[in-house]
Amino acid sequence: MTLEYVANTDLEITMTKVTMPPRASFIGGKHKLTTPPDVSLIATTSTKVKACGAYVCTTALTLTWIVAFPCPWTCTSTRYTFVSGAGSITATATKTRADGLVVLRQNDTGTCIGSWNLGVSPFTPSPCACTAKITSAGQTKVKAQ
């Protein structure tokens, strides 16, 4: 197990495509826990332990998409409507804990699965998927194993 930076509430995740619905384009981008632009991110955070002034994230990071917070895809046709999606990034640390829970670290990854409606009526579901990765821990001083 390698040492990686401990993720705090200033972390950033990057999403990359796995599968793409027809006529949809992946816009991707980086997402922050503190100010999500188009994805709802929920992290379990320590109530006591901080790394570089921000609370440490533990256990898992959950990503939830609804129409109000669409997934990182855009569609070139108005016939396609986003339905919902979800995913998570689970902590891979084995030795380092905060509040008794393993910590999230830079380079921890997870999978996100979503669904679109294709057509007008009847709707035909089309799946989409992406990989989510913590690409910035939010700090560069504290590492964990």
N, C-alpha and C positions, 0 to 999 in steps of 0.2 A: 504494500500500500504506500503510495507516494504522499508527500506533504503537499497540500493545496491550501490556498487562502480560504479562510472562514468567511462565509457569506453573511453580511449584515443587511439591514433594511435598505441600504443604498445599492443593493445588487442590481445587475442588469441581466436579462435573458435575451437570447437570440433564437429565433425560430427558423428552421429550414424545412423546405417541402419534402414530403415522402410520396404522397399521392395527390393528384390535383383533379378536381371535377372538370368535366368538359367545358370549354370556353371560359375558364376562370384563370386568372393570373395571380401568382403569389407575390405579394408586396413585401412580406417579411418585416424586417426591422428589429430594433432592439426595444425592449420594454422594461420599465423600471417598476419596482414594487411600490414606491412612494407616489408616483404620478403616472399610472397606466394610461397610455393614449387610446388604446383600442382593445384592451384585454383586461379582464378582471383577475387580479392576482391576489391570492390569500396565502400568507405564510404563518406558520407557527413560530412565534418569536419568544426568546428568553425574556423573562421579566426582571432578571438580575444582571445578566452578563452582556457587556458591550465590547465591541471591537472597533477601535478608532472612533468612538463617540456615538455609534449606532448599535441598537440591539442586534444580537446574533440570531440568525434564523435556524430553526431546528426541525428535525423530522422530515417535513415535506413542504413543497410549494404547490398549491393547487391553482390551476388555470381554468376559468369558466368563461365561455362565450355565449352570449345571447344576442338578439338583434340589436340591443342598445350598445353592446360591447362585442362587435363582430370579430371573428377570427381574422388572421392576417392574410386574407384572400380578397380579391376583388373580381367581379364578374363583368365581362364585356357585353352581356345581354341582360336586359331588364326582366327576362323570363325566369332567371335563376334567383332564388331567394335563400338567404342563409337561415338555417333553422336554429342550430345550437351546436355546442362542442365542449369538450372538457379534457383535461389531462393533468398530469402531476409530475413533479420532479422529486424523487425520493433521495434522502441523504445517504451517501456512501461512506461516510466516516465510520470507523470501527472502534476507535479509541478515545476520541475527543468528544466530550459532552458538555452541555450547558443546561442547567436545571435538571440534570439527570437524563437528558435526551441527546441523541447524536446530532451533530451540527451539519448543516448544508455547507457545501464547499464549491469553489470555482470548478468548473468542468463537470459537475453533476448534471445528468441529462434525464429526460423523460420523453414520453410520447403523448401527443394530443390528437384526439379523434373528433371529427365534426361531421355535420350533415347539411346538405343543401336540398331544396326542392327544385326539381327541374320541370319546366313546363307550367301550364296554367291549371288544367284540371283534366284528369286526376293527376295529383302530384306524384312524381317519381323521385324517390330519394337517391342522392348521390353522395357517397362518402368522401371525406378529405382527411388527410393526416399530415402532421408535421412533427419534427423533433424539436424539443425545447432544451436549451442548454444554458447554464449559468456561465456567461462569458466574462463577467466582471463581478467579483465578490463584493464590491463596494468599498474595499480597503485593501492595502498592500503591506500590512505589517504582521498580522496574526495568521499563522498556518496551523493546519490540523491534519491528523492522520486518521 
